[in-house]
Amino acid sequence: MTRPLVVFDGACGFCRLWIERWREMTGDSVDYRPSSEVAADFPEISQEEFDRAVQLIRPDRTRASGAAAVLELSAPHSVAARTGLFLSRRVPIFAWALEFAYGFVAANRVVFSKLTKILWGSSAQRPTFAVANAVFLRALALIFLIALGSYWHQAAGLNAILPVAPYFEAVGEQLGTQAYWALPSLAWLSPGLAILNTLIGIGVAASLLALLGTLQPLCFLTLWAVMLSLCVAGQDFYGFQWDALLIEVGFLAVFLSPWRVRPNFSPCEPPRLARFLVIALLFRLMFSSGVVKLTSGDPAWRSLTAFEFHFFTQPLPNPVAWFAHQLPAEFLIASCALMFFIELVLPFAFFLPRIPRLVAAWSTLAMQAGIALTGNFAFFNLLTAALCLFLLDDRCWPLLLQKNSAPVGFVTRWIRIPVLASILLLSLIPLASAFRTIPAFLTPLAHTHSLLAPFRTINGYGLFAVMTTTRNEILVQGSNDGHDWKTYEFRYKPGAPDHTLPAVAPYQPRLDWQMWFAALGRVETTPWFQSFLARLLEGSPDVLALLEKNPFPDQPPQFIRAVLDNYTFTTPEERTRSGTVWNREPLAIYCQPASLR
């Protein structure tokens, strides 16, 4: 014998399933034979021993059996197995526990064979994710392209409302050199619209190269820096959770990307720890979203009635939202309960074997499709769906995509492992924060997380922790005499009752979104809104370009104000009669009439 030999019970279907996994793992370094073929070559081993446990026979004819054999066989290929082998050789009770567990499984092979098929399906072979990695990296590059294109289209108008130069100048005067850490942005080089457009152009170029598979680690590092810089400079208009999520995913993509100089579309297996970090991020995103709804104490979530309000109170309802709102209350309650099951229970299946993992994947994808179908949430649903790709192993994809690539390199493991391990450890803080308390033993980690928070690379998530049950809309109006008021129409947010519901995602009209948040508060606590009104009084063409209709095309008005109206969806009868989707009732003055003086 020149190689170790594994002898197993060839008549046992359970044994054959796991032997195939070990054979794939060890390759040609280990031989495998059923006991019926080789038992006669090893007279020192009784048939009872062959039947009771797998035997690992070394070239010198010494052997290990049972759990010890499994650990020794797996140790070169698994950190967990190496740890188990180390402990079993030094802690007798640990070795005894492993052997007891092995014996229990071996004595109940029929049951565990069925359990294996339930959890793993027809094959227990270790899954690979080369295709998922290739598709994910290109999907992420496309999402970056969408986000940057959206920014480019709105940058001039948004910067006119919240200009980056005075913002950076004020923070610099207050914090001195610490401002560069508090506001990590390449826009410090020359704060203004020109640097924003330059950064967007660099990001677009990096997205296109990443789509081609060229220098992807460098491309995603560039995209991380660009998106972080733009979000910091964009202030209130770029503080959405999916902006932070895109930054975080972009950073992880650096460690998932192979080093290739020429365009290449062939898949390659990602580093295991990097893929695990993506799944851990998806878990944190989904699980935290469910937890915050419960820990907020909001009665609409706890009574499962939130969907009775969600479709008409969400920031930008789309055409399907009106129809979803008309569904029976029992169906909406059941849908809310299902959502909690998908957010709170199924994320744990992300880390389980193939069958429950796929159930969790398709359920999460279906929920994201439902959210996208009934609302405009920018690129959030696309990005979450892209994360789900790492739950789909290569057996889920068409054979023509499963083309093996030549060996490639990734970011060196001496950088990759400590950086990713640190991220995994620090991500415990935002996960714990979803429960509104951080255990005392995590306090040192919390300080470190707080120190790194400006870089938006390890974030907390949880959308709609409190459900809004009414919809108030701000209507901005101008006048030249203080008596006759004309309304500015926005492109996407509700205004006139006959305003059609838009289908605009994955594009995000940032001003329209912020108008929804402004309506939840007061004008005194919304400085950007006051700046917006001032730009309208000045007739800023960049700001007016963000709107659908300017009622003062010749010259800006002398006065401006904002009123607050309450909006509800029409009933089917009302829509049939009037053709409109909104009912509107005046509420109050949001901002008193003002002029430039």
N, C-alpha and C positions, 0 to 999 in steps of 0.2 A: 504493500500500500504506500502510495506517495502522497495521497491526500486524505483528509478526514472523510469518514463515511457515516452517513446518517441512515440508520435502519429503522423502518417504520412498519406498521401494520397495513399492508396493502389492501386488505379487505375492508378497511374502515374508511367510509366516505369523508368523515370529519378529518381524519389524518391526511387524506389526499389533498383536501382543500388547502390546508396550511402548509403541507410540503411544497405545493406549487408556489406559495408565497416565499418560502425560504429559498427555494431553488432560484427564483428570480432575483432574490436579494444577494445570494452568495455567488451566483454565476458558476464558473468552472472550478472555483476553488474548493468545492465540496462535492462529493459524490452522494447520490441518494439511491437506495435499493429497498424493496419490500422484504420483509423478513422471510417470506416464503422462498425467496431466491438465494439468500445468503446465510440463512441460519446454520446450515451445515458447516460453513467455514469458520464458525465461532462456537465451538462446542462448549466453551466455558460459560456461555450465556444461555440460560434455560429458555424454553419456549414461553414459560410463564412471564419471564422478564420482558421478552419481546412483545408479548401481548399487552402487558401492563403499561409500558412507557416507551417512548422513542429512545433510541440508543445512539449516542455520538461516539464513534470509535476512532481514536486518533491513529496516525501512522505507526506509532510505537505499540499499538494494540491496547493501550490504556483507554478508559472510557468514562463517559459521564452519561447519566440517564435522567429522564424526567425534566423537571424545571431547570436543573443545573445544565443539562444539555441544551435546552432552548436558549438560556442566557449566554452560554459560551458561543453558540452558533450565531446569535444575533449581535453580540457585543461589538464586533468590528464595524457594524453598520448602524448602530443606534446608541445614542447617549443614554437613554433610559436603560437599555440592556446592560451597558457598561456599568452604570451606577448600581443596578440590581446585582450584577455579578460581584462587584466590589463588596457590597454589603453582605451578600450571602456567604462570602468567604471569611468574613470577619465578625458577623453577628449571627450566632447559631440559631436564635429564635426566628430571625428573618428567613434564614434558609429553610427552617422547619415549616414556616407559614407558607412559603412558596411551594414546597413539595406537597403540603396538605392541599393547597388550592389546585395544583396540577392533578393530584390523585382524584379529587372530587370531579374535576372536568372529565378525566379519563374514564371514570366509572359511570358517567352520564353522557356518553358521547352522542347518543341519539338526540337527546334534548339539545345539547350544545351544537350539534350539526344543524338542527332546525333553526336555532337562534342565529347561527352564523349566516344562514341563507336569508333570514329576515333582515339582518343588519348589513351584510356585505353583498347579498345577491348570489349569483352563480359563481362568482370568483372572489377569493379573498386576497388576491394579489394587491400589492401596494399600489395605490393610485398615482398617476403622474398628471402634471398640469402644464405641460409644455404649450398646448394649443391655447388654453385659457390665458396663459401669460402673454402670448403673442397677440391675441385678440384684445386683451385688457390694455396693453400698452398703446395700441393704436386707437382704441376707444377713448382712452384718457387724452391722447394727443388731440383727438377730434373735439373733445369737450373743452380743452384749453383753447382751441381755435374758436369755438363758439363763444366762450366767455370773453376772450380778448376782442373778438369782432364786435360783440355787444358793447363792450367798454369803448371801443374806438368810435362807434356811432354816436355815443352819448357824452364823450369826454369833455367836449368844448362847453356844452350846456351845463353839465354838472360842476365843472371847474369854475364856471361863472357864478354859480350859486355858492359853492364852498371852495374858494380858490386855495390852492395848496401853498402858495408862497407866504401869505400872512399867517397861515396856520403853523407852518414850520418855523417861521420867524418868532411867533409868540412862544412856542414851546422851547425854542432855542434860548430865548431870553430868560425863561423861567428855570430851565434845567441845565443850561450850559452844555458841556460835552456829553452829559448823560442823555441828552435828547436823542442822540444817534442810536442809543440802545432802546429808549422808550418808543421811538418811531423808526424802526429799521426799514429804510427805504432808499433805493438808488435815486429817488427823486431829490434827495439832498444835493446832488451834484449841481442842479440848476432848477430849483423849484418853479414850476410853471407848466403851461399846457404843452410846450415843445418837448420837454423831457418825458411827459406822459405819453405823447404820441410816439416818441422814439422807443420807449420801453415796450409799448404795444407792438411796434414793428418788429423789434427783436424777438418778442414772444411769438408772434405769428410765424416768423422764420424758423424758430426752434420747434414749433408745433408741426410744421410741414416736414422738417427733417426727421422728427420722431415718428411721423406717419410712415416715412420711407424706411425706417429702421436704421438710420444713420446716426452714429454717435449718441445713442439714446441716453446713457447716463448723463452726459454733458448737457443734452437738450432738456431733460427733466430738471436738472439742477438749475438751469437757466430759467425755466418756466416757474419753478418754485420761487426764485428770487424776484422775477418780474411780477408774478401775481401778488406776492407779499408786498412788494413796493407799491403797486397800484392800489391795493386795498388799504394800505396805510395812508396813502395820499388822498384816496377817495373819501375818507372819513365816514360820515353817517351813511353815505350811499353805498358803501362797500363793506358793511358789517354784518352781512347775512351768514347764517350757519353754513350754507353751501359754499360760500366763498372761503371760509376757514377750512371746510372739508376738502376743497380742491387743493388748497395749499398743503394740507397734511398728506393727502394722497400723492401729490406731486413729489413730495420729499421721499416718501416710501418707494416711489417708482424708480428713483435713482438706483436703488439696490436690487430692483427686479430686472433691470435692463442689461442686456448683453452688450459687450463692446464690439461693435462692428463699424467699419469705416464705410463700406459700400452698402447701398440699399439692399435689404435682405428681409424676406417675409417668412422664412422657415422658422418653425417654433423651436424653442429650447427650454428645458426644465429650469424653473427659477430656483434660487437658493431657498432652502426650506424655511429658514427663520424669517426671511423677507415675506414669503407667502403667508406664514403664520401671523405676522404683524398686520397684514391686510385683513385677514379673517378676524383678528382681534379688534381691529378698527370697525369692521362691519358689525360685530357683536356689540361694541360700545355704542355705536350709532343707533342700532335698533333697540337694544335693551334699555338704554338711557331714555329713549323717546317714550317707552312705555312707563318707566319708573316715574319720570317727572310729572306725568299726567295724574298719577296716584298721589305722589307726595305733595303736589300743589294743593290738595284738598278741594279741588274744583268739583262742585256737585254734578255738573253736566257729565264729566267723565265717570264719576263714581256711580251714577245712575244709568250709565250707558245711553244717555239721551243726547250726547254731544253732536251726533250727525244730524239731528233735527235742526241744528243751527249752522253747522260747518259750511254747507254748500253755498249759502248766500252771504255769510259773514267773512269768508276767506278773502284775502287781499284782492285777487283778480279772478273771479269766477269765469269759467269758459262756457261755451254753448251747452255742454252736457250737464253742467252743474244745475241748471234750472230743472231739468228732467229728473236728476238724482234727488233733488229736494222734494219732488212729488211722490217719491216712493213711500209705501206704507211704513208707519212708525215701527211696526214689529220687525220689518226687514232692516231698518236702520239700526235698531237696537241689536239685532243679531250680528250685523256687520261690525258694529262697534266692539262687541264681545270677541268676534273673530280677529279684529285688529289687535286687541290686547293679547290674544293667544299667539299671534304671529310675532308681536314685539317682545313679549315677556317670557314665552316658553320656547318657541322654536329656535331662537338664537343659540341656545345651548346645544342644539343638534348640529350647529356649524362645526363642532369639534368631534362629532361622532362618526362612526363608519359610513359607508357609501349611501345606503338606502335612506336612513334618516337625514343625512346631509343633503341629499337631493330633494327630499320632501321639503326641507327647510328652504332650500334654494328656490325652488319653483313657487313656493308659497310667498316668499319675500318678493320675488319678481312679479308675481300676480298682484300683490298689494301695491307695488310701485306703479304698475300699469294702471291700476284703478285710480290712484292718486293723480297720475298724469292725465287720465281720461276725463277727470272731473275738475281739474284746476290748472292754473298756470304757475308752476313752481320752478321756473327757469330751468337750469340744468341739473337740479337736485335729483330728480328721478333717474335721469340718465347716469349720473355719477354713482348713485346707490346700486343701480343695476349692473354697472361695470364692476363694482366690488364683488357682487354675487358671482361673477364669472369664475372666481377662484374656488367656488364650491362645486364646479362642474369639471370632473376629471376628463382625461383624454378619451375615455370610452363613450362620452356623451356627444362627441363631435364626429362629423363625417370623416371617413377614412382618408379622403383626399387631402384633408388638412393635417393629418397626423404624419407628416413627412419629417423624418429626423434630420436635424441640422448637424453640421460639423461642430466639434467641441468649441465652446466659446468661453470667454472670460467675463467675470462680473467685477464689481468693485471689490478690491482685495478684502479677504475675510478678516484681516487684522484691523480694518476700519469698519467693515460691515457688522461684525458680531458685537463689538462694544457699543456702537451707536444704536443698533436696533434693540439690543438688550436694555439699554438705558431708556429708550422710548417706551418699551414694553413696561418697564418698572414705573416710569412717570405717568403712564396712562391710567394707573390705578387711581390717581387723584381726581381727574374729571369723572371717572366712573363712580367713585365714592361720592362726589359732589351731587350726583343725581339723586342721592338719598338725603340731601340737605345736611349732611354731617360728615366730617372726616375723622376717622378714628385717631386717637392720640399717637399711636405707633407710626402713623403715616406723616406726622408733622414735619420731619426733616425733608421728606419727599415733597410735601406741599410747598415748602420754602423754595426748593429748587424749581418746582413747576412754576411758581409765581415769578421767579427770576427769568425764566425762559418764555413766559406767556406772550411777550410782545412779538415773538416770531411766529405765533399762530400755527405751530406745528404739532402740538399735542392739545387737542381741544375738547371741551365738553359739548354735548349735543342734547337735543330734546325739543322738538317743534311743538307748538301749541300746547304748552303746559297748562294754560288756562284758556278755556274756550270762550270766545266772545259770543254773546247771545243776541246782540243787537248790532246793526250796521249803521254807523253815522258817516256821512260823506261830507267833505269840505268842498264847497263851491266857491271859487275865486271869481270876484266880480270887479269890474272897473267902471268908472264914471267920470264925466267931465264937469258935471254940475252938482254932484252929490245927491241927486234924486233919481235919475234914470240910470239903472245899473245893467251892465251887459256881462254875461258869463263867459269865462274862458273855458273852452272844451278841451279835455285831455284826450289823448289817443286811445287809452285802454281802460282807465278806471271809470266807474259809473259816473254819469253826469245827468244828461237829459234822460227822462224815463224811456224814451225810444232808442237809447244808445244800445247797440248790439253788444252781446257778450263776446269778447275777443278770444281767439285761440292763438296765443303768441309764444308760448314756450317752445324751445328752450331759450329763446331771447327773453331778457328781463328788462322791462322799462323801469329803471330804478326810481325815477321821480314819481311815477304812478304808485309804485310800491310804498315809497316813503309817505305819500299822502295818506295811505291807510293807517300807518303808525301815528302820524300827526293827529288824526281824528280821534285817537284813543287818549290823547293828553290835552294840554292847554298850549296856546300859542306862546305864552311866556317861557315855557320849558322846551321850546322847539326853535332854537336860533336859526337853523337853516331855512325854516319856512319864512321867517322875517326877511332873510336875505333874498329868498325867491320872490317875495312881493316887491322888494326894492328893485330887482332886475326887471320885473314887469313894468314898473313905473318908468324905468329908464328905456324900455323898449329893446332890451338885449336880444339881438337876433339869434344868438346861440341858445338862449333859454327858450325863446318862442319856438324854435325849431323842435323842441321836445313836446310841444302841444299840438293838438289836432286843429284848433280854430283860435285865431286871434281876432277878437271882435273890434280891435282898433288897428286896422291895417295901415292907416296913414300916419298916425302919431300916437304915442302912448297916452293913456288916460291921465287925468289930473289927480284922481283919487282911486284908491283900491281898498277892498275889504274882503272878508271871507265869512261865509255863513255856513251853518251846520244843518244838514237835513238828515232825516232818518229814512233808510231804504229797506224795503222788503221785497221778496219775489212776488210777482203776481200769481194768482191761482190759475189753473187751466181755463176756467171760465173767463176770468179777467183778461188773460192773454188772447183768448179767442175773440173777445169783444173789442179790445183796444189794440192788439198786436204788440204790446210792450211787455217787457220782462220785469220791470221795476214799478213799484209803488213808492211815492216820495211824499214826505210830510216835513214842513219846515220845523226846525227845533229852536235854534238860537243864533246869535252872532258869535262867530268864532274869533274874528279879529275885527276890531272897530275900524271905521274908515280912516285911512292914512294917506298922506301925500309925501313927496320927496322932501318937502320943507319940514 
